[in-house]
Amino acid sequence: MLEPYLKKLRRCKHVDSILYYDLATLCGEEGISDEGELMDYLAGEEAKIYSDPGFVKAVESGLKEEKAPPMEKRLFSSLYNQVALLRKMPLEEYLSYRNAISKSNEMWRKYRPANDFKSWLPYWQHLVDISRVVADYQHKDGMKSRYDSCLDSYEPGESEAMLDSIFNPLKEKLIPLLKKAKEKQKGYSLPEIKPYPVDKQEQMGRKMLDLIGYDMKGGCLMVSAHPFSNDNHQHDARLTTKYLVNDWRSNVFTCLHEGGHCLEFQNKPQNLYDGYSESLATAAICETHSRFYENIIGRSKEFMPYMKKAAEETLDPGFSYMNEEDFYHLVNKIEPWLIRCEADELSYCLHIIVRYEIEKELINGTIECKDVPALWKKKYKDYLDVDVPNDKDGCMQDTHWSEALWGYFPSYALGNLYGAMIKEQMEKDIGFASLIEKGEFKKILAYLAEKDFAYDYLSPDDWIMKITGKHLSSEAYIRYLEKKFD
């Protein structure tokens, strides 16, 4: 009987998720290590469940059930991946890996603000070394590299070869389009970006969340060094933001991005929870919804009256004197620079491609951690024409690598591609742009809940085919960008 085990796993993940939220938001510096140990303990409890003979037998039996519905098949396949890892990897070694993640992230939190890559380096290199071992354990027939093993954890069936076939031509399109858009932008009247205090920015962010339909009764908004969202439980979808006093746009688009994640968490059908399948969506499927609300809705011309009005009501009444065209160009200003989370829509995928190209070399062992800062600086100059003055705002800026999330970064770019495909389908089905213009965000959310969220347990290809009738391609995204920026 599998259900008792699934209940235990859900409880472990629930507690772990709450601890992570606390660790990133409220926990004092002296408590970080203790909370990390608690998370390591929970990882050990989870590992015991995955290694339990009764659990293993039930999962293997479920895998053999040919008549099982698609959701069950996907669940058993996901569970078996962890069973297979712990069958190959001794428990003690697995727990050492989890401890290496906790320690690397703890030291990243300590040394990143000080711009001290050298002090973080031994912890990170240790994590990379053991991550390579884990990737070898996760190898499946047909995989051609360690990095393919990492990708499989986030997008089953994805490979370096597939990503290269998408990202290389996308990069070749984006670099000249970025230069062209920057030149074209010189003809616009771009208003000054004024500083605003945190309390006003928080009000603005909350207005954005309320507008798109985020239910604060089942959530929470706090501050963290690196914004994220947590699907803690069916009725608890939390997010965080950060505030840049000198650029109010950062918080606004962070709230829309993380709010987009939480809208999926809060609007999944009950049958996914009843079937313990609420967490089967791949990383790219999840990032599709965050990028969709942040960019395709949040940076659209049709959305500008709503954002402008919110800015008038919370930040500065003076926004009422700005015409909507100028406001639109201010929000969509093309300004390639250091930080991925603050990147404009056009340059964003180049930030992802830099990380993808570096992390696959790192995991495959063709470079080491000490090589990353110089390689990072070179790629930022070559792709974005941006000089990187330090490691804090360079290769240390994201939490992902400190947590061994190898293979996650491509999901953001893939989410952009999927989102553009869904936008085109929604335009055909329900007149997407006109719904934004009328402020009918509930209808947009209802469409996504019915046509998209309800099937997020499927493999990425089956999921996007279910929504659009098409396989993944960059064509819709390139059309979208060229129409907007060319």
C-alpha positions in Angstrom: 0.0 0.0 0.0 1.7 3.2 -1.2 -0.5 5.9 0.3 0.9 5.9 3.9 4.4 6.4 2.4 3.2 9.2 0.2 1.6 10.9 3.2 4.9 10.8 5.1 6.8 12.1 2.1 4.3 15.0 1.7 4.7 15.9 5.4 8.5 15.8 5.2 8.4 18.1 2.1 5.9 20.4 3.8 8.1 20.9 6.9 11.3 21.2 4.7 9.6 23.9 2.6 8.6 25.9 5.7 12.1 25.7 7.1 13.5 26.9 3.8 11.2 29.9 3.8 12.1 30.7 7.3 15.8 30.3 6.6 15.7 32.7 3.7 13.5 35.3 5.3 13.5 35.5 9.2 16.3 33.2 10.5 19.1 35.1 12.2 22.7 34.5 11.1 23.5 32.3 14.2 20.5 30.1 13.6 21.2 29.3 9.9 23.5 26.3 10.7 20.9 24.7 13.1 18.1 25.1 10.5 20.4 23.6 7.9 20.9 20.6 10.2 17.1 20.2 10.6 16.7 20.2 6.8 19.5 17.6 6.5 17.6 15.5 9.1 14.4 15.7 7.0 16.4 14.7 3.9 17.5 11.6 5.8 13.9 10.7 6.8 12.9 11.1 3.2 15.8 8.9 2.1 14.7 6.2 4.5 11.2 6.2 3.0 12.6 5.8 -0.5 14.8 2.9 0.7 12.0 1.1 2.6 11.4 -2.3 1.0 7.7 -1.9 1.2 7.8 1.4 -0.6 10.2 0.1 -3.2 8.0 -2.9 -3.9 4.9 -0.8 -4.2 6.6 1.7 -6.6 8.0 -1.1 -8.8 4.6 -2.8 -8.9 3.0 0.5 -10.0 5.5 0.9 -12.8 4.5 -2.4 -14.2 0.8 -1.5 -14.3 0.2 -0.9 -18.0 -3.4 0.2 -17.6 -2.6 2.9 -15.0 -3.8 6.4 -16.0 -1.2 8.9 -17.2 -1.0 10.8 -13.9 -0.3 7.6 -12.0 2.3 6.5 -14.5 4.1 9.9 -14.2 4.0 9.7 -10.4 5.5 6.2 -10.3 8.2 7.2 -12.8 9.1 10.2 -10.6 9.2 8.2 -7.4 11.3 5.5 -9.0 14.0 8.0 -10.0 14.8 8.6 -6.3 14.4 4.9 -5.5 17.0 4.1 -8.2 19.4 6.8 -7.0 19.3 5.5 -3.4 19.6 1.9 -4.6 23.0 2.9 -6.2 24.2 5.5 -3.7 24.9 4.5 -0.1 22.7 6.4 2.3 25.7 7.8 4.2 27.1 9.2 0.9 23.7 10.6 0.0 23.4 12.4 3.4 26.9 13.8 2.9 25.7 15.2 -0.4 22.8 16.9 1.3 25.1 18.2 3.9 27.4 19.6 1.3 24.4 21.5 -0.2 23.5 23.0 3.2 27.0 24.0 3.9 27.6 25.5 0.5 24.4 27.5 0.7 25.2 28.7 4.2 28.6 29.9 3.2 27.2 31.5 0.0 24.9 33.5 2.3 27.9 34.5 4.4 30.5 35.3 1.7 28.4 36.7 -1.2 27.6 40.0 0.5 31.3 40.4 1.2 32.2 39.6 -2.4 34.5 36.8 -1.1 34.5 34.2 -3.8 37.9 32.8 -2.5 36.4 31.9 0.9 33.3 30.3 -0.6 35.3 28.4 -3.3 36.3 25.3 -1.2 32.7 24.7 -0.1 31.4 25.1 -3.6 34.1 22.9 -5.2 33.3 20.2 -2.7 29.6 20.4 -3.7 30.5 20.3 -7.4 32.8 17.3 -6.8 30.0 15.3 -5.1 27.4 16.5 -7.5 29.4 14.9 -10.3 29.3 11.6 -8.4 25.5 11.9 -8.0 25.1 12.7 -11.7 27.1 9.5 -12.5 24.7 7.5 -10.2 21.7 9.1 -12.1 23.0 8.1 -15.5 20.4 6.4 -17.7 20.8 4.6 -21.0 21.0 7.0 -23.9 22.5 9.9 -21.8 25.7 11.2 -23.3 27.0 13.4 -20.5 26.8 14.0 -16.7 24.9 17.1 -17.4 22.2 15.1 -19.3 21.7 13.3 -15.9 21.2 16.7 -14.2 18.8 17.9 -16.8 16.7 14.8 -16.4 15.9 15.8 -12.8 14.2 19.0 -14.1 13.0 18.2 -17.6 12.8 14.4 -18.3 14.1 13.6 -21.7 16.0 16.9 -22.1 19.6 16.8 -23.2 22.5 19.0 -24.0 22.0 18.3 -27.7 18.4 19.4 -27.5 19.2 22.6 -25.6 22.1 23.4 -27.9 19.8 23.0 -30.9 17.4 25.6 -29.4 19.8 28.0 -27.5 22.5 28.4 -30.2 20.2 29.8 -32.9 18.3 31.8 -30.2 21.6 33.3 -29.1 22.5 34.2 -32.7 19.1 35.9 -33.1 19.2 37.7 -29.7 22.6 39.4 -29.9 22.0 41.4 -33.0 18.4 42.1 -32.1 19.6 43.5 -28.7 22.0 45.9 -30.4 19.3 47.0 -32.8 16.7 47.6 -30.1 19.2 49.6 -28.0 19.8 51.8 -31.0 16.1 52.2 -31.7 15.5 53.1 -28.1 17.5 56.3 -28.4 14.6 57.8 -30.2 12.2 57.3 -27.2 11.6 59.8 -24.4 12.5 57.7 -21.4 11.5 59.3 -18.1 13.8 59.3 -15.1 13.5 56.3 -12.7 13.1 57.9 -9.3 13.8 56.3 -5.9 10.9 55.3 -3.7 10.9 53.9 -0.1 10.3 50.3 0.7 6.9 50.8 2.3 5.5 52.4 -0.8 7.0 49.7 -3.0 5.5 47.0 -0.9 2.1 48.6 -1.4 2.7 48.6 -5.1 3.7 44.9 -5.1 0.7 43.9 -3.2 -1.5 45.7 -5.7 0.0 43.8 -8.5 -0.5 40.5 -6.7 -4.1 41.3 -5.9 -4.7 42.4 -9.5 -3.6 39.1 -11.0 -5.5 37.0 -8.5 -3.0 35.9 -5.9 -4.9 34.9 -2.7 -3.1 36.3 0.3 -5.2 34.2 2.7 -3.4 31.2 1.3 0.0 32.8 1.1 2.6 35.2 2.4 4.9 38.0 1.1 8.3 38.6 2.7 11.8 39.7 1.7 14.8 37.5 0.8 18.2 38.0 -0.7 17.2 35.9 -3.7 13.4 36.0 -4.4 11.5 32.7 -4.7 8.1 31.1 -4.2 7.2 28.0 -2.2 4.4 25.5 -2.8 4.3 24.6 0.9 0.9 22.9 0.9 -2.4 23.0 -1.0 -3.5 26.1 1.0 -0.1 27.7 1.6 1.8 29.2 -1.4 4.3 31.8 -0.3 6.6 34.2 -2.1 9.4 36.6 -1.4 10.6 39.8 -3.1 13.4 42.3 -2.7 13.4 46.0 -2.9 15.8 48.3 -4.8 15.1 51.8 -3.5 16.5 53.3 -6.8 14.4 51.1 -9.1 10.8 50.3 -8.2 10.4 48.1 -11.2 12.5 45.3 -9.6 9.9 44.6 -6.9 7.0 45.0 -9.3 8.3 42.3 -11.7 9.5 40.1 -8.9 6.0 40.1 -7.4 4.5 39.3 -10.9 7.1 36.6 -11.5 6.7 34.8 -8.1 3.0 35.6 -8.1 2.8 33.7 -11.4 4.3 30.7 -9.8 1.9 30.9 -6.9 -1.2 31.3 -9.1 -0.4 27.8 -10.4 0.1 26.5 -6.9 -3.2 28.0 -5.7 -5.3 26.9 -8.7 -4.5 23.3 -9.4 -7.4 20.9 -9.4 -8.2 18.8 -6.4 -7.5 15.5 -8.2 -3.8 16.3 -8.4 -3.6 16.6 -4.6 -5.8 13.5 -4.1 -3.4 11.6 -6.4 -0.2 13.0 -4.7 0.7 14.5 -8.0 0.7 18.2 -7.2 4.5 18.5 -7.5 5.1 16.7 -10.7 5.4 19.8 -13.0 8.8 20.1 -14.5 10.9 23.2 -13.8 10.3 24.7 -17.2 6.5 24.2 -16.9 6.6 26.1 -13.5 8.8 28.8 -15.0 6.4 29.2 -17.9 3.8 30.7 -15.6 6.1 33.0 -13.7 7.6 34.4 -16.9 4.1 34.6 -18.5 2.8 36.9 -15.7 6.0 38.8 -15.4 6.5 39.5 -19.1 3.8 38.5 -21.5 1.1 40.1 -19.3 3.1 42.4 -17.0 5.2 44.1 -19.7 2.4 44.3 -22.3 1.0 47.6 -23.6 -2.5 46.4 -22.6 -1.3 46.0 -18.9 0.2 49.5 -18.7 -2.9 51.4 -17.6 -3.2 49.1 -14.6 0.4 49.2 -13.6 0.5 53.0 -14.1 -2.6 53.5 -12.0 -1.1 51.4 -9.2 2.1 53.4 -9.4 0.0 56.6 -9.0 -1.8 55.3 -6.0 1.2 53.9 -4.2 4.5 55.4 -5.3 3.8 58.9 -6.6 0.8 60.8 -7.8 3.1 62.3 -10.4 2.8 59.2 -12.5 -0.6 60.5 -13.6 1.1 63.1 -15.7 3.1 60.6 -17.6 1.6 59.4 -20.9 1.1 55.6 -21.3 3.5 55.3 -24.2 6.4 56.8 -22.2 5.4 54.6 -19.2 5.5 51.5 -21.5 9.0 52.3 -22.8 10.2 53.0 -19.2 8.9 49.6 -18.1 10.4 47.9 -21.1 13.7 49.8 -21.2 16.4 47.8 -22.9 19.4 48.0 -20.6 21.7 45.0 -20.5 23.6 44.8 -17.2 24.9 42.5 -14.5 21.9 41.0 -12.7 19.7 38.3 -14.2 16.7 39.0 -11.9 16.7 42.7 -13.0 17.3 41.9 -16.7 15.1 43.4 -19.4 12.9 41.0 -21.3 15.1 41.0 -24.5 18.4 40.4 -22.9 17.1 37.9 -20.3 17.7 34.7 -22.2 21.3 35.6 -22.8 21.8 35.7 -19.0 20.4 32.1 -19.0 22.6 30.9 -21.9 25.7 32.2 -20.1 24.8 30.1 -17.0 23.8 27.1 -19.1 27.1 27.1 -21.0 29.2 27.4 -17.8 27.3 24.9 -15.6 27.3 22.1 -18.2 31.1 22.5 -18.5 31.4 22.5 -14.7 29.4 19.4 -14.2 31.0 17.6 -17.1 34.4 18.4 -15.6 35.9 20.4 -18.4 36.3 23.4 -16.1 36.6 23.8 -12.3 35.0 26.3 -9.9 38.1 28.5 -9.9 37.7 29.0 -13.6 34.2 30.3 -13.4 34.7 34.0 -12.6 36.9 34.7 -15.6 34.7 32.7 -17.9 31.6 34.5 -16.6 33.2 37.9 -17.3 34.2 36.9 -20.8 30.7 35.7 -21.8 29.0 38.7 -20.3 31.2 40.9 -22.4 30.8 38.9 -25.5 27.0 38.3 -25.3 25.7 41.4 -23.4 28.6 43.9 -23.8 28.6 44.2 -20.0 31.7 44.5 -17.9 31.5 42.5 -14.6 33.3 44.4 -11.8 33.0 41.8 -9.0 32.0 38.2 -8.2 29.1 39.3 -5.9 27.2 40.7 -8.9 28.8 38.1 -11.2 29.0 34.4 -10.7 27.9 34.5 -7.1 24.6 36.4 -7.7 22.2 33.4 -7.9 21.5 31.0 -5.1 21.0 28.1 -7.6 24.7 26.9 -7.9 25.1 27.1 -4.1 22.2 24.6 -3.8 23.3 22.2 -6.6 20.4 23.0 -8.9 22.4 22.0 -11.9 20.2 22.0 -14.9 17.6 24.4 -13.5 18.7 27.6 -15.3 17.6 26.4 -18.8 14.1 26.2 -17.4 13.7 30.0 -17.4 14.5 30.3 -21.1 12.3 27.3 -21.9 9.6 28.9 -19.9 9.8 32.0 -22.2 9.4 29.7 -25.2 6.5 27.8 -23.9 4.8 31.0 -22.7 5.0 32.5 -26.2 3.4 29.4 -27.6 0.6 29.5 -25.0 0.0 33.2 -25.7 -0.6 32.6 -29.4 -3.0 29.8 -28.5 -4.9 31.9 -26.0 -5.2 34.7 -28.6 -7.0 32.3 -30.9 -9.1 30.8 -28.2 -10.2 33.7 -26.0 -8.8 37.0 -27.4 -5.9 37.2 -24.9 -4.8 40.8 -25.5 -8.4 42.1 -25.3 -8.9 40.4 -21.9 -5.8 42.1 -20.5 -7.0 45.4 -21.9 -10.4 44.9 -20.2 -8.8 43.8 -16.9 -10.4 40.4 -17.1 -7.6 38.6 -15.3 -9.9 36.1 -13.7 -10.8 34.8 -17.2 -7.1 34.4 -18.1 -6.5 32.5 -14.8 -9.5 30.3 -15.4 -8.3 29.4 -18.9 -4.8 28.5 -17.5 -6.3 26.5 -14.7 -8.5 24.5 -17.0 -6.2 24.1 -20.1 -2.7 24.2 -18.5 -2.4 23.7 -14.7 -4.7 20.7 -14.7 -2.2 18.8 -17.0 1.1 20.0 -15.5 1.9 16.4 -14.4 2.5 15.4 -18.0 5.9 15.3 -19.6 6.8 18.7 -21.1 6.1 17.6 -24.7 2.8 16.0 -23.9 1.8 19.1 -21.8 2.6 21.7 -24.5 0.9 19.5 -27.1 -2.2 19.3 -24.9 -2.4 23.1 -24.8 -1.2 24.2 -28.2 -1.2 21.1 -30.4 2.5 21.8 -31.2 5.9 20.6 -30.1 8.4 23.0 -28.4 10.0 25.5 -30.8 11.5 28.9 -30.4 9.5 30.3 -33.4 6.7 31.8 -31.4 9.1 33.4 -28.9 11.2 35.0 -31.7 8.0 36.2 -33.4 7.0 37.8 -30.1 10.3 39.5 -29.5 10.6 40.7 -33.1 7.1 42.2 -33.0 7.9 44.0 -29.8 11.4 45.2 -30.2 12.4 45.0 -33.9 
